[in-house]
Amino acid sequence: MKSGVTITKNTMTASLQRIQKRLETLPKLAYNEFVKVTPVRSGNAKRKTRLQGKDIVANYPYARRLDEGYSNQAPQGMSKPTEDFVKRETDKMMRK
């Protein structure tokens, strides 16, 4: 007795390509979320935060302090809420 599998249509490649396209938007979405949750006093922190390639760079001396929750405006800092946002967005992208 002989058994086998015949593939009539390869939809896996197309699905993976669609997912990859969606995932490529993730750094920009994460950057926007990071800036959104960054506390504002003078606006310097938001102004000095940049997206360089796929990295979010907070280029100001008190970035670590803000990210550790120093500000009442962002008691969880900026990284934790951004990580949570990325997880939610990734889940959404994978389900579509």
Backbone as JSON, one array per atom type, in Angstrom:
{
  "sequence": "MKSGVTITKNTMTASLQRIQKRLETLPKLAYNEFVKVTPVRSGNAKRKTRLQGKDIVANYPYARRLDEGYSNQAPQGMSKPTEDFVKRETDKMMRK",
  "N": [[0.84, -1.17, 0.0], [0.55, 2.16, -0.82], [1.07, 5.5, 0.19], [0.61, 9.05, 0.08], [1.17, 12.59, -0.21], [-0.34, 15.16, -1.96], [0.28, 18.32, -3.14], [-1.81, 20.83, -4.03], [-2.06, 23.54, -4.14], [0.01, 26.13, -3.08], [-0.38, 27.93, -0.42], [0.91, 28.75, 1.76], [3.35, 30.17, 1.41], [2.45, 32.63, 0.37], [0.93, 33.53, 2.54], [2.89, 33.78, 4.53], [4.41, 35.79, 3.37], [2.62, 37.94, 3.45], [2.36, 38.24, 6.23], [5.01, 38.89, 6.89], [5.24, 41.36, 5.57], [3.46, 42.91, 7.1], [4.74, 42.79, 9.58], [7.0, 44.27, 9.08], [6.2, 46.86, 9.44], [6.21, 47.22, 12.1], [8.45, 48.41, 13.67], [8.1, 51.23, 13.23], [5.5, 51.61, 14.21], [5.94, 50.89, 16.88], [7.76, 52.88, 17.63], [6.13, 55.18, 17.38], [4.3, 54.63, 19.44], [6.02, 54.61, 21.67], [6.88, 57.29, 21.74], [4.4, 58.46, 22.14], [3.77, 57.67, 24.78], [5.77, 58.87, 26.17], [6.64, 61.08, 28.74], [5.71, 64.58, 29.07], [7.21, 67.58, 29.67], [8.86, 69.8, 28.96], [8.94, 69.04, 26.39], [11.26, 68.19, 25.31], [12.15, 65.5, 25.6], [10.44, 64.0, 23.9], [11.05, 65.24, 21.5], [13.74, 64.6, 21.18], [13.78, 61.9, 20.77], [14.32, 59.3, 18.54], [13.86, 57.23, 15.62], [16.04, 54.94, 14.54], [16.87, 53.09, 12.0], [15.81, 50.06, 13.01], [15.76, 50.63, 15.61], [14.8, 52.33, 18.58], [15.86, 55.35, 19.71], [16.56, 57.13, 22.49], [17.79, 60.05, 22.99], [18.83, 61.75, 25.27], [19.93, 63.04, 28.41], [18.42, 62.18, 30.68], [16.93, 59.98, 30.01], [16.98, 57.26, 30.86], [16.15, 57.54, 33.48], [13.52, 58.53, 33.19], [12.45, 56.3, 31.9], [12.51, 54.49, 33.93], [10.37, 55.18, 35.43], [10.27, 57.63, 36.71], [8.73, 59.9, 36.23], [5.48, 61.12, 37.0], [3.68, 61.16, 34.96], [4.3, 59.01, 33.39], [4.39, 56.41, 34.9], [5.15, 53.77, 34.48], [7.25, 54.02, 32.87], [8.57, 54.12, 29.52], [9.35, 51.97, 27.94], [8.16, 49.5, 28.85], [5.27, 49.86, 28.45], [5.43, 50.14, 25.67], [6.5, 47.68, 24.87], [4.37, 46.01, 25.62], [2.43, 47.0, 23.87], [3.59, 46.27, 21.4], [3.49, 43.48, 21.59], [0.69, 43.09, 21.58], [0.06, 44.15, 19.03], [1.55, 42.45, 17.37], [0.26, 40.01, 17.83], [-2.25, 40.64, 16.7], [-1.49, 41.02, 14.03], [-0.64, 38.49, 13.32], [-2.97, 37.05, 13.41], [-4.57, 38.03, 11.36]],
  "CA": [[0.0, 0.0, 0.0], [1.34, 3.37, -0.98], [0.35, 6.72, 0.53], [1.39, 10.25, -0.2], [0.48, 13.87, -0.12], [-0.22, 15.96, -3.16], [0.01, 19.74, -2.89], [-2.47, 21.4, -5.2], [-1.84, 24.98, -4.13], [0.86, 26.53, -1.97], [-0.83, 29.2, 0.14], [1.78, 29.07, 2.89], [4.3, 31.21, 1.02], [1.73, 33.9, 0.27], [0.57, 33.93, 3.9], [4.11, 34.23, 5.2], [4.8, 37.08, 2.79], [1.71, 38.95, 4.0], [2.74, 38.45, 7.63], [6.29, 39.6, 6.9], [4.96, 42.75, 5.19], [2.86, 43.56, 8.27], [5.75, 42.89, 10.64], [7.95, 45.32, 8.71], [5.68, 48.15, 9.92], [6.27, 47.2, 13.57], [9.33, 49.41, 14.29], [7.49, 52.57, 13.17], [4.38, 51.6, 15.16], [6.51, 50.89, 18.24], [8.31, 54.22, 17.84], [5.0, 56.09, 17.62], [3.76, 54.33, 20.78], [7.03, 55.05, 22.64], [6.8, 58.75, 21.81], [3.1, 58.8, 22.71], [3.77, 57.47, 26.23], [6.86, 59.66, 26.76], [6.09, 62.23, 29.47], [6.0, 65.9, 28.5], [7.34, 68.78, 30.51], [9.28, 70.84, 28.02], [8.87, 68.48, 25.04], [12.61, 67.79, 24.9], [12.26, 64.03, 25.52], [9.78, 63.56, 22.67], [11.79, 65.81, 20.38], [15.06, 63.95, 21.03], [13.62, 60.46, 20.54], [14.4, 59.03, 17.1], [13.88, 55.86, 15.12], [17.22, 54.74, 13.7], [16.71, 51.72, 11.51], [14.75, 49.4, 13.78], [16.01, 50.96, 17.02], [14.31, 53.58, 19.14], [16.98, 55.96, 20.43], [16.19, 58.27, 23.34], [19.09, 60.71, 23.09], [18.84, 62.83, 26.24], [20.6, 62.51, 29.6], [17.53, 61.63, 31.7], [16.08, 58.96, 29.38], [16.89, 56.08, 31.72], [15.36, 57.91, 34.65], [12.11, 58.54, 32.77], [12.04, 54.94, 31.59], [12.36, 53.77, 35.2], [9.13, 55.59, 36.07], [10.48, 58.83, 37.52], [7.66, 60.87, 35.99], [4.11, 60.7, 37.31], [2.98, 61.02, 33.68], [4.63, 57.7, 32.84], [4.91, 55.65, 36.04], [5.74, 52.51, 34.01], [8.28, 54.34, 31.9], [8.1, 54.06, 28.13], [9.65, 50.67, 27.33], [7.18, 48.48, 29.22], [4.04, 50.03, 27.67], [5.72, 49.92, 24.25], [6.6, 46.23, 24.71], [3.0, 45.48, 25.67], [1.8, 47.39, 22.61], [4.17, 45.44, 20.32], [2.92, 42.13, 21.73], [-0.7, 43.13, 21.1], [0.06, 44.36, 17.57], [2.05, 41.22, 16.73], [-0.85, 39.05, 17.89], [-3.24, 41.05, 15.71], [-0.92, 40.79, 12.7], [-0.56, 37.05, 13.07], [-4.33, 36.52, 13.28], [-5.21, 38.51, 10.13]],
  "C": [[0.89, 1.24, 0.0], [0.48, 4.57, -0.6], [1.23, 7.91, 0.24], [0.52, 11.48, -0.08], [0.71, 14.62, -1.43], [-0.6, 17.4, -2.82], [-0.59, 20.31, -4.18], [-2.26, 22.9, -5.29], [-1.03, 25.35, -2.9], [0.43, 27.91, -1.49], [0.05, 29.64, 1.3], [2.72, 30.21, 2.56], [3.62, 32.57, 0.96], [1.36, 34.42, 1.66], [1.78, 34.46, 4.65], [4.58, 35.59, 4.66], [3.91, 38.2, 3.32], [2.07, 39.27, 5.45], [4.04, 39.24, 7.71], [6.09, 41.07, 6.55], [4.39, 43.53, 6.37], [3.91, 43.79, 9.36], [6.79, 43.98, 10.35], [7.49, 46.7, 9.18], [5.85, 48.29, 11.43], [7.23, 48.23, 14.18], [8.72, 50.82, 14.31], [6.31, 52.66, 14.15], [4.89, 51.66, 16.6], [7.09, 52.26, 18.58], [7.19, 55.21, 18.16], [4.41, 55.88, 19.02], [4.72, 54.83, 21.86], [6.95, 56.56, 22.84], [5.48, 59.17, 22.45], [3.09, 58.69, 24.23], [4.91, 58.21, 26.94], [6.27, 60.87, 27.47], [6.55, 63.57, 28.86], [6.1, 66.93, 29.62], [7.71, 69.93, 29.6], [9.13, 70.35, 26.57], [10.2, 67.97, 24.54], [12.71, 66.28, 24.7], [11.62, 63.52, 24.23], [10.56, 64.03, 21.45], [13.1, 65.07, 20.12], [14.97, 62.43, 20.86], [13.52, 60.23, 19.04], [14.28, 57.53, 16.83], [15.06, 55.76, 14.18], [17.24, 53.29, 13.25], [15.53, 51.09, 12.21], [14.87, 49.71, 15.27], [15.4, 52.3, 17.4], [15.43, 54.14, 20.02], [16.47, 57.19, 21.18], [17.48, 58.98, 23.7], [19.0, 61.97, 23.97], [19.29, 62.25, 27.57], [19.68, 61.83, 30.62], [16.58, 60.56, 31.15], [15.9, 57.74, 30.28], [15.99, 56.36, 32.93], [13.86, 57.93, 34.32], [11.61, 57.12, 32.52], [11.89, 54.08, 32.84], [11.15, 54.24, 35.99], [9.24, 56.83, 36.93], [9.33, 59.82, 37.41], [6.3, 60.29, 36.37], [3.28, 60.51, 36.04], [3.2, 59.66, 33.06], [5.22, 56.82, 33.94], [5.51, 54.29, 35.66], [6.9, 52.75, 33.06], [7.71, 54.29, 30.5], [8.31, 52.68, 27.52], [8.59, 49.63, 27.62], [5.86, 48.66, 28.46], [4.25, 49.78, 26.17], [5.85, 48.42, 23.98], [5.22, 45.59, 24.71], [2.25, 45.79, 24.38], [2.28, 46.51, 21.46], [3.62, 44.02, 20.39], [1.49, 42.09, 21.21], [-0.76, 43.26, 19.57], [0.53, 43.11, 16.83], [0.96, 40.16, 16.73], [-1.9, 39.36, 16.84], [-2.76, 40.71, 14.3], [-0.91, 39.31, 12.34], [-1.95, 36.44, 12.83], [-5.0, 36.91, 11.96], [-4.98, 37.55, 8.98]]
}
